[in-house]
Amino acid sequence: MHIPDGYLSPQTYIPLFGVFVTVTAVAIKKVKKEVSARNIPYLGMAAAFAFIVMMFNLPIPGGTTGHAVGSAVISIIFGPWAAMLAVSVALIIQAFIFGDGGITAIGANCFNMAVFMPFTAYYIFRLICRNTKRISRVSFAAFISGYISLVMAAILTAVEFGIQPLIASAPDGKALYCPYNLSIAVPAMAIEHMFLFGIVEGIITAIVVNFFLKTEPTLIYAFRNSDKNE
């Protein structure tokens, strides 16, 4: 799901980078207020967790690759703003050191997996869980939030490079960047994430959230935040 260099036009990656930088500035302020010094080591571990999970990048027939991200579980436990910073750090390291994801596409990749996905997962979890802490309900909410957020992030990624032939082409009509239009890009990304990687993301999210629910329930941001609103 990492977009490489050469797939996005400047018309796409520059605005997305601007959005990412703006959201990052907000996230830093939010995390300073919401995350205590006691939880900073946990946040570092969350970034490492996302980094490791995303390194299991599997090639899929059709020329694409897929992987779990870890954004969903981090957003539920530490909050979407903290997840945004943790996953962004992992993505930036992967791009600069391992070449996994393009340098020009850092803003787009971070927006998809570190901004869009954590907030989607967090609010889906809150909507389904409805403040209950029953293990069965929490497990279901965690799985669905992980599954849907990853699939939606994959589709968003596909849309970003699928529109390139429409917005950046040569006078003769030849695509200057990604050559695959929406009719190819969206199914290629959606199918593999719907039937494989989304399920993996959901299972990981459910397992980790359940672990924290049994061992450190007060650490789960989604529940702490809901308790404040009661």
Short mmCIF file of the C-alpha atoms (twelve columns), coordinates in Angstrom:
data_MODEL
# 
_entry.id   MODEL 
# 
loop_
_atom_site.group_PDB 
_atom_site.id 
_atom_site.type_symbol 
_atom_site.label_atom_id 
_atom_site.label_alt_id 
_atom_site.label_comp_id 
_atom_site.label_asym_id 
_atom_site.label_seq_id 
_atom_site.Cartn_x 
_atom_site.Cartn_y 
_atom_site.Cartn_z 
_atom_site.pdbx_PDB_model_num 
ATOM 1   C CA . MET A 1   0.000   0.000   0.000   1 
ATOM 2   C CA . HIS A 2   3.089   2.215   -0.019  1 
ATOM 3   C CA . ILE A 3   2.974   4.442   -3.112  1 
ATOM 4   C CA . PRO A 4   6.428   4.570   -4.767  1 
ATOM 5   C CA . ASP A 5   8.089   7.521   -6.484  1 
ATOM 6   C CA . GLY A 6   6.868   8.218   -9.999  1 
ATOM 7   C CA . TYR A 7   3.259   7.182   -9.427  1 
ATOM 8   C CA . LEU A 8   1.881   10.519  -8.237  1 
ATOM 9   C CA . SER A 9   2.026   13.853  -10.020 1 
ATOM 10  C CA . PRO A 10  3.061   17.064  -8.220  1 
ATOM 11  C CA . GLN A 11  -0.606  18.108  -8.436  1 
ATOM 12  C CA . THR A 12  -1.319  15.243  -6.065  1 
ATOM 13  C CA . TYR A 13  1.671   14.747  -3.784  1 
ATOM 14  C CA . ILE A 14  2.332   18.429  -3.010  1 
ATOM 15  C CA . PRO A 15  -1.187  19.160  -1.638  1 
ATOM 16  C CA . LEU A 16  -1.170  15.887  0.305   1 
ATOM 17  C CA . PHE A 17  2.221   16.737  1.785   1 
ATOM 18  C CA . GLY A 18  0.850   20.120  2.820   1 
ATOM 19  C CA . VAL A 19  -2.138  18.494  4.502   1 
ATOM 20  C CA . PHE A 20  0.147   16.029  6.259   1 
ATOM 21  C CA . VAL A 21  2.448   18.764  7.605   1 
ATOM 22  C CA . THR A 22  -0.522  20.779  8.848   1 
ATOM 23  C CA . VAL A 23  -2.101  17.803  10.593  1 
ATOM 24  C CA . THR A 24  1.254   16.862  12.095  1 
ATOM 25  C CA . ALA A 25  1.552   20.290  13.717  1 
ATOM 26  C CA . VAL A 26  -1.890  19.833  15.272  1 
ATOM 27  C CA . ALA A 27  -1.060  16.273  16.344  1 
ATOM 28  C CA . ILE A 28  2.088   17.368  18.181  1 
ATOM 29  C CA . LYS A 29  0.092   19.864  20.235  1 
ATOM 30  C CA . LYS A 30  -2.645  17.323  20.950  1 
ATOM 31  C CA . VAL A 31  -0.221  14.586  22.003  1 
ATOM 32  C CA . LYS A 32  1.636   16.927  24.354  1 
ATOM 33  C CA . LYS A 33  -1.649  17.517  26.182  1 
ATOM 34  C CA . GLU A 34  -3.121  14.008  26.005  1 
ATOM 35  C CA . VAL A 35  -0.153  11.650  26.408  1 
ATOM 36  C CA . SER A 36  1.518   11.580  29.807  1 
ATOM 37  C CA . ALA A 37  5.248   11.078  30.274  1 
ATOM 38  C CA . ARG A 38  4.467   7.621   31.650  1 
ATOM 39  C CA . ASN A 39  3.034   6.550   28.293  1 
ATOM 40  C CA . ILE A 40  5.784   7.923   26.050  1 
ATOM 41  C CA . PRO A 41  7.703   4.600   26.053  1 
ATOM 42  C CA . TYR A 42  4.489   2.838   25.023  1 
ATOM 43  C CA . LEU A 43  4.113   5.255   22.130  1 
ATOM 44  C CA . GLY A 44  7.649   4.469   21.003  1 
ATOM 45  C CA . MET A 45  6.803   0.794   21.120  1 
ATOM 46  C CA . ALA A 46  3.682   1.519   19.065  1 
ATOM 47  C CA . ALA A 47  5.799   3.136   16.341  1 
ATOM 48  C CA . ALA A 48  8.116   0.117   16.350  1 
ATOM 49  C CA . PHE A 49  5.090   -2.198  16.186  1 
ATOM 50  C CA . ALA A 50  3.711   -0.376  13.122  1 
ATOM 51  C CA . PHE A 51  7.152   -0.449  11.501  1 
ATOM 52  C CA . ILE A 52  7.496   -4.213  11.950  1 
ATOM 53  C CA . VAL A 53  3.944   -5.011  10.846  1 
ATOM 54  C CA . MET A 54  4.325   -2.999  7.639   1 
ATOM 55  C CA . MET A 55  7.601   -4.705  6.765   1 
ATOM 56  C CA . PHE A 56  5.655   -7.905  6.054   1 
ATOM 57  C CA . ASN A 57  4.857   -6.578  2.591   1 
ATOM 58  C CA . LEU A 58  3.573   -9.381  0.360   1 
ATOM 59  C CA . PRO A 59  3.419   -9.226  -3.457  1 
ATOM 60  C CA . ILE A 60  0.022   -10.026 -4.945  1 
ATOM 61  C CA . PRO A 61  -0.741  -11.169 -8.520  1 
ATOM 62  C CA . GLY A 62  -1.581  -8.119  -10.596 1 
ATOM 63  C CA . GLY A 63  1.494   -6.070  -9.738  1 
ATOM 64  C CA . THR A 64  0.484   -4.746  -6.320  1 
ATOM 65  C CA . THR A 65  1.537   -5.497  -2.763  1 
ATOM 66  C CA . GLY A 66  -0.278  -5.444  0.543   1 
ATOM 67  C CA . HIS A 67  0.309   -5.522  4.282   1 
ATOM 68  C CA . ALA A 68  -1.260  -4.784  7.637   1 
ATOM 69  C CA . VAL A 69  -0.492  -1.348  9.129   1 
ATOM 70  C CA . GLY A 70  -1.272  -1.326  12.843  1 
ATOM 71  C CA . SER A 71  -2.858  2.125   12.750  1 
ATOM 72  C CA . ALA A 72  -6.204  0.877   14.026  1 
ATOM 73  C CA . VAL A 73  -4.956  -0.713  17.219  1 
ATOM 74  C CA . ILE A 74  -2.645  2.211   18.004  1 
ATOM 75  C CA . SER A 75  -5.482  4.715   17.566  1 
ATOM 76  C CA . ILE A 76  -7.785  2.749   19.875  1 
ATOM 77  C CA . ILE A 77  -5.193  2.369   22.622  1 
ATOM 78  C CA . PHE A 78  -3.327  5.685   22.389  1 
ATOM 79  C CA . GLY A 79  -5.741  7.873   20.442  1 
ATOM 80  C CA . PRO A 80  -5.803  8.851   16.751  1 
ATOM 81  C CA . TRP A 81  -3.471  11.824  17.171  1 
ATOM 82  C CA . ALA A 82  -0.807  9.705   18.850  1 
ATOM 83  C CA . ALA A 83  -1.307  6.988   16.230  1 
ATOM 84  C CA . MET A 84  -0.806  9.574   13.528  1 
ATOM 85  C CA . LEU A 85  2.639   10.509  14.875  1 
ATOM 86  C CA . ALA A 86  3.705   6.921   15.605  1 
ATOM 87  C CA . VAL A 87  2.770   5.555   12.189  1 
ATOM 88  C CA . SER A 88  4.203   8.601   10.391  1 
ATOM 89  C CA . VAL A 89  7.583   8.033   12.039  1 
ATOM 90  C CA . ALA A 90  7.532   4.408   10.888  1 
ATOM 91  C CA . LEU A 91  6.575   5.384   7.327   1 
ATOM 92  C CA . ILE A 92  9.236   8.077   7.054   1 
ATOM 93  C CA . ILE A 93  11.968  5.719   8.275   1 
ATOM 94  C CA . GLN A 94  10.823  3.074   5.812   1 
ATOM 95  C CA . ALA A 95  10.911  5.551   2.934   1 
ATOM 96  C CA . PHE A 96  14.339  7.056   3.645   1 
ATOM 97  C CA . ILE A 97  16.214  3.995   4.862   1 
ATOM 98  C CA . PHE A 98  14.517  1.000   3.242   1 
ATOM 99  C CA . GLY A 99  13.048  2.564   0.109   1 
ATOM 100 C CA . ASP A 100 9.603   1.267   1.008   1 
ATOM 101 C CA . GLY A 101 7.409   4.057   -0.334  1 
ATOM 102 C CA . GLY A 102 8.634   6.999   -2.363  1 
ATOM 103 C CA . ILE A 103 10.217  10.140  -0.958  1 
ATOM 104 C CA . THR A 104 7.904   12.323  -3.015  1 
ATOM 105 C CA . ALA A 105 4.958   10.200  -1.863  1 
ATOM 106 C CA . ILE A 106 5.691   10.515  1.870   1 
ATOM 107 C CA . GLY A 107 2.874   13.002  2.341   1 
ATOM 108 C CA . ALA A 108 0.402   10.778  0.499   1 
ATOM 109 C CA . ASN A 109 1.444   7.590   2.291   1 
ATOM 110 C CA . CYS A 110 1.342   9.279   5.684   1 
ATOM 111 C CA . PHE A 111 -2.048  10.819  4.914   1 
ATOM 112 C CA . ASN A 112 -3.495  7.441   3.893   1 
ATOM 113 C CA . MET A 113 -2.058  5.246   6.632   1 
ATOM 114 C CA . ALA A 114 -1.262  7.673   9.452   1 
ATOM 115 C CA . VAL A 115 -4.090  10.214  9.196   1 
ATOM 116 C CA . PHE A 116 -7.096  8.759   7.389   1 
ATOM 117 C CA . MET A 117 -6.787  5.222   8.730   1 
ATOM 118 C CA . PRO A 118 -6.336  5.935   12.480  1 
ATOM 119 C CA . PHE A 119 -9.247  8.381   12.642  1 
ATOM 120 C CA . THR A 120 -11.488 6.052   10.638  1 
ATOM 121 C CA . ALA A 121 -10.648 3.115   12.904  1 
ATOM 122 C CA . TYR A 122 -11.060 5.100   16.104  1 
ATOM 123 C CA . TYR A 123 -14.528 6.418   15.321  1 
ATOM 124 C CA . ILE A 124 -15.751 3.084   13.963  1 
ATOM 125 C CA . PHE A 125 -14.602 1.443   17.202  1 
ATOM 126 C CA . ARG A 126 -16.363 4.074   19.313  1 
ATOM 127 C CA . LEU A 127 -19.533 3.768   17.236  1 
ATOM 128 C CA . ILE A 128 -19.736 -0.016  17.550  1 
ATOM 129 C CA . CYS A 129 -18.451 -0.354  21.105  1 
ATOM 130 C CA . ARG A 130 -20.790 2.311   22.546  1 
ATOM 131 C CA . ASN A 131 -18.753 2.601   25.781  1 
ATOM 132 C CA . THR A 132 -19.256 -1.039  26.768  1 
ATOM 133 C CA . LYS A 133 -16.263 -3.056  27.942  1 
ATOM 134 C CA . ARG A 134 -17.701 -6.515  27.324  1 
ATOM 135 C CA . ILE A 135 -14.982 -8.623  25.744  1 
ATOM 136 C CA . SER A 136 -17.224 -9.923  22.957  1 
ATOM 137 C CA . ARG A 137 -18.375 -6.434  21.967  1 
ATOM 138 C CA . VAL A 138 -14.897 -4.962  22.228  1 
ATOM 139 C CA . SER A 139 -13.424 -7.794  20.133  1 
ATOM 140 C CA . PHE A 140 -16.025 -7.312  17.428  1 
ATOM 141 C CA . ALA A 141 -15.592 -3.533  17.424  1 
ATOM 142 C CA . ALA A 142 -11.802 -3.838  17.267  1 
ATOM 143 C CA . PHE A 143 -11.904 -6.344  14.393  1 
ATOM 144 C CA . ILE A 144 -14.366 -4.315  12.331  1 
ATOM 145 C CA . SER A 145 -12.512 -1.055  12.932  1 
ATOM 146 C CA . GLY A 146 -9.228  -2.617  11.820  1 
ATOM 147 C CA . TYR A 147 -10.792 -4.321  8.816   1 
ATOM 148 C CA . ILE A 148 -12.805 -1.388  7.482   1 
ATOM 149 C CA . SER A 149 -10.138 1.246   8.105   1 
ATOM 150 C CA . LEU A 150 -7.488  -0.734  6.205   1 
ATOM 151 C CA . VAL A 151 -9.785  -1.505  3.274   1 
ATOM 152 C CA . MET A 152 -10.878 2.130   3.038   1 
ATOM 153 C CA . ALA A 153 -7.270  3.331   3.219   1 
ATOM 154 C CA . ALA A 154 -6.341  0.911   0.424   1 
ATOM 155 C CA . ILE A 155 -9.188  2.209   -1.748  1 
ATOM 156 C CA . LEU A 156 -8.142  5.804   -1.039  1 
ATOM 157 C CA . THR A 157 -4.606  4.912   -2.122  1 
ATOM 158 C CA . ALA A 158 -5.935  3.342   -5.306  1 
ATOM 159 C CA . VAL A 159 -7.996  6.439   -6.082  1 
ATOM 160 C CA . GLU A 160 -4.957  8.678   -5.647  1 
ATOM 161 C CA . PHE A 161 -2.861  6.883   -8.226  1 
ATOM 162 C CA . GLY A 162 -5.854  5.820   -10.321 1 
ATOM 163 C CA . ILE A 163 -6.734  9.440   -11.140 1 
ATOM 164 C CA . GLN A 164 -3.243  10.213  -12.442 1 
ATOM 165 C CA . PRO A 165 -4.036  9.382   -16.090 1 
ATOM 166 C CA . LEU A 166 -6.893  11.907  -15.841 1 
ATOM 167 C CA . ILE A 167 -4.949  14.800  -14.335 1 
ATOM 168 C CA . ALA A 168 -1.411  14.319  -15.671 1 
ATOM 169 C CA . SER A 169 -0.975  13.188  -19.239 1 
ATOM 170 C CA . ALA A 170 1.092   14.156  -22.285 1 
ATOM 171 C CA . PRO A 171 -0.456  15.941  -25.279 1 
ATOM 172 C CA . ASP A 172 -0.796  12.576  -27.000 1 
ATOM 173 C CA . GLY A 173 -2.835  11.282  -24.058 1 
ATOM 174 C CA . LYS A 174 -0.094  9.084   -22.594 1 
ATOM 175 C CA . ALA A 175 -0.065  9.010   -18.771 1 
ATOM 176 C CA . LEU A 176 2.986   10.769  -17.328 1 
ATOM 177 C CA . TYR A 177 2.846   9.027   -13.974 1 
ATOM 178 C CA . CYS A 178 0.763   6.028   -12.909 1 
ATOM 179 C CA . PRO A 179 -0.532  4.386   -16.111 1 
ATOM 180 C CA . TYR A 180 -3.405  2.512   -14.439 1 
ATOM 181 C CA . ASN A 181 -6.796  4.192   -14.316 1 
ATOM 182 C CA . LEU A 182 -9.456  3.825   -11.621 1 
ATOM 183 C CA . SER A 183 -11.086 0.804   -13.236 1 
ATOM 184 C CA . ILE A 184 -7.835  -1.123  -12.765 1 
ATOM 185 C CA . ALA A 185 -6.358  0.459   -9.641  1 
ATOM 186 C CA . VAL A 186 -9.382  0.298   -7.349  1 
ATOM 187 C CA . PRO A 187 -10.267 -3.406  -7.865  1 
ATOM 188 C CA . ALA A 188 -6.594  -4.401  -7.677  1 
ATOM 189 C CA . MET A 189 -6.163  -2.726  -4.294  1 
ATOM 190 C CA . ALA A 190 -9.628  -3.350  -2.860  1 
ATOM 191 C CA . ILE A 191 -9.885  -7.087  -3.507  1 
ATOM 192 C CA . GLU A 192 -6.606  -8.093  -1.871  1 
ATOM 193 C CA . HIS A 193 -7.274  -5.955  1.184   1 
ATOM 194 C CA . MET A 194 -10.898 -7.063  1.520   1 
ATOM 195 C CA . PHE A 195 -10.102 -10.769 1.409   1 
ATOM 196 C CA . LEU A 196 -6.666  -10.940 3.027   1 
ATOM 197 C CA . PHE A 197 -4.933  -7.958  4.576   1 
ATOM 198 C CA . GLY A 198 -8.055  -6.371  6.033   1 
ATOM 199 C CA . ILE A 199 -8.782  -9.598  7.880   1 
ATOM 200 C CA . VAL A 200 -5.207  -9.710  9.174   1 
ATOM 201 C CA . GLU A 201 -5.470  -6.092  10.349  1 
ATOM 202 C CA . GLY A 202 -8.763  -6.866  12.074  1 
ATOM 203 C CA . ILE A 203 -7.377  -9.919  13.861  1 
ATOM 204 C CA . ILE A 204 -4.259  -8.053  15.032  1 
ATOM 205 C CA . THR A 205 -6.398  -5.189  16.293  1 
ATOM 206 C CA . ALA A 206 -8.777  -7.475  18.190  1 
ATOM 207 C CA . ILE A 207 -5.981  -9.501  19.803  1 
ATOM 208 C CA . VAL A 208 -3.962  -6.510  20.999  1 
ATOM 209 C CA . VAL A 209 -6.979  -4.517  22.222  1 
ATOM 210 C CA . ASN A 210 -8.214  -7.570  24.157  1 
ATOM 211 C CA . PHE A 211 -4.799  -7.969  25.733  1 
ATOM 212 C CA . PHE A 212 -4.822  -4.386  26.964  1 
ATOM 213 C CA . LEU A 213 -8.444  -4.715  28.068  1 
ATOM 214 C CA . LYS A 214 -7.455  -7.606  30.367  1 
ATOM 215 C CA . THR A 215 -4.136  -6.231  31.607  1 
ATOM 216 C CA . GLU A 216 -4.192  -2.405  31.337  1 
ATOM 217 C CA . PRO A 217 -7.790  -1.286  30.678  1 
ATOM 218 C CA . THR A 218 -7.133  2.224   32.000  1 
ATOM 219 C CA . LEU A 219 -4.523  2.700   29.286  1 
ATOM 220 C CA . ILE A 220 -7.032  2.354   26.434  1 
ATOM 221 C CA . TYR A 221 -7.620  5.852   25.104  1 
ATOM 222 C CA . ALA A 222 -10.984 5.073   23.512  1 
ATOM 223 C CA . PHE A 223 -12.433 4.138   26.905  1 
ATOM 224 C CA . ARG A 224 -10.735 6.946   28.823  1 
ATOM 225 C CA . ASN A 225 -12.055 9.456   26.344  1 
ATOM 226 C CA . SER A 226 -15.592 8.028   26.482  1 
ATOM 227 C CA . ASP A 227 -15.555 8.115   30.284  1 
ATOM 228 C CA . LYS A 228 -14.882 11.859  30.159  1 
ATOM 229 C CA . ASN A 229 -17.952 12.338  28.009  1 
ATOM 230 C CA . GLU A 230 -20.284 10.393  30.287  1 
# 
